[in-house]
């Protein structure tokens, strides 16, 4: 089973991001992101298997050591190979340190095959469209729409959560940052 630890936004920021994904679906471009039934987030780590109870305890211990962080979302990006369109948070040393600390905290879990979520390789992103299963034109249409409609967002990263990477995503545990 595959798992991820995700960092979530405050309600207003989450709504602004989700609304963009809804508009992409409402225009008939792509609804795949919505079908995953996941909240807007950035993924901090991915694992092949975890002891869910142990991971929950470690995540709770991690959260009490880290404060909520400003979330400045200032640009958009794409992964061409997976035809994914995303929003990019403006990253700070503090955010990279938080992600590194999480990996150190969870180092007993297997990250093989998920190296792009490991420290020094991480591309933090918040997906708004997954178009790989759609026509090739959907990727370009979604990109064009996001290019025209996206406005910078300021919010808060306020919680972290453990999810099971299934279809749809299963949120197992979420804890507020301090």
N, C-alpha and C positions, 0 to 999 in steps of 0.2 A: 504494500500500500504506500502511496506517496502522500506526504504531508508538507504543509508550508506554514511559516509564521509570517503573518501580515501585520502591517501597521495601518491603523485606521484614522480617518479624519474626524473632526467635529461634524455635527449634523448639517450645518449650513454648507460647509465645503463639500461634504459627501453628496448633498442634494445637487449642488451646482455641477459636479462631475457626472453624476448619474443622469441628470437632465440632458447633458450632451449625448450620452449613449442612447437615451430614449429617443432623442431627435433623429439620430442616425437610423434607428429602427423604424420610427414613424415615417421616414421618407422612403422606406422600402430598400434601403441600402444594405443593411446587415443587422440581424438581431442576435447573432451568436453570443456576443458578450452578455446580453441580458438572459439568454438561455442558461448560462452557467450559474445564474442566481448568486453572484458574489457581490459583495459591497465594494465600492471604490477603495483602493488600498495601494500601498507599495509592498511588495514581497521582500522581506528581510532575509529569508533563508528557506531552502527546500531540503527535504530529507526523504530517503527511500522508505524508512520505517522508523517508528518511534514507539516507545512505551508511553502511551497517552497519559497515564497517571503521573509518571515521572516528569514528562515534558510539561504538564500543567503546573506542577510544583516549581520546576525550574523557571517557567515563564512568570509565575507569580513572584518569585524571588527577584527575577530580573526587573520586573515592572516597578517594584518599590525602590529600586536603585536609580531609576531614570525618570526624569521629569517630562511633562508634555513639551512639545517642541513647536516652534512656528513652522507653518507649512506655506511656502511661497511657491506657487506653481506658475512658472514663467515661460515655458516653451512647450513645443510639441515635437514628437519624434516618431520614427517608424522602424520596425524590424522587417526588412523586406522578405527574408526567408519564410517567416511565419505570417506575413501580411497583417501585422499587428500595428495599430495606431494608438499612441499613448501620449499622455501629458507628462512633462518632466518637472519634478520638484527641483528648486534651486537648492543645491546641496552645500552643506557646511562641514567643517571638520568635526563638529559635534555629532552630526548625523552619521558620518562615516564611522566615528568612534562607537556610536550606539550599535551600529550593525556589526562591527568587529566584536564588541562585548557580547552581543547575542550569540555569535558563532562560538566564542570561547565558552560561554555558559552551556551551550548545547553540543559541545565537542564529542560527546559519546554517541551521537547519532550520525548515520551514514549520509554524506552529501555527494557520493559518487554519481556522476552524470548531471549534477546540478552546479557545476563549478562556476557558471556565470552568475550565481547568486552568492558566491563566496567573496570575502574581503579581497580587495585589489582587482577584482574582475566584475564587480557588481555594476549594473546599469539600472539605477533606481528609476522606476516608471510606474505610471498609473494608466492601465489599459482602458480605452473607451470604445475600441472596435477590434474584433477578431474576424478577419475576412478570408482566411485561408480556405474555408469550405464554400465560400461564395464565388461568384464569377470574378475574374481578374479585374473587371471594371469596378466592382464594389470597393476594392482597395483604393483605387484612384478617386472614386466618388466620395468615399468616407474621408480620405485625406483632404480633398478639396473642401468638403463641408467643414471639417475641423479647422482648416487654415482660415476660413472666412468667419467662423462663428466663435472660436475660442477667445476668451478674454482672460487676462491674468487673474489669478485667484490667491487671496491671502486667507489662511485659516490656521488650524492647529492640528498637529498629529497628537491624538489624545489616548489611544489605546493600542494594544497588541493582542493578536489572537492566533490560536492554533486552528488550522483547517485541514480537513481531509480532502485531498485533490481527487474528487470524484465528479461525475456529471449528474446532477449539479453539485457544486461545491458544498461541503458540509462543515459549517462553522461549529467547532467543538468547544472552544473556551476562549473568552475574551476578558482581558483585565485592563483597567485604566492605568495609565502612567501617572506618576505622582505630580 
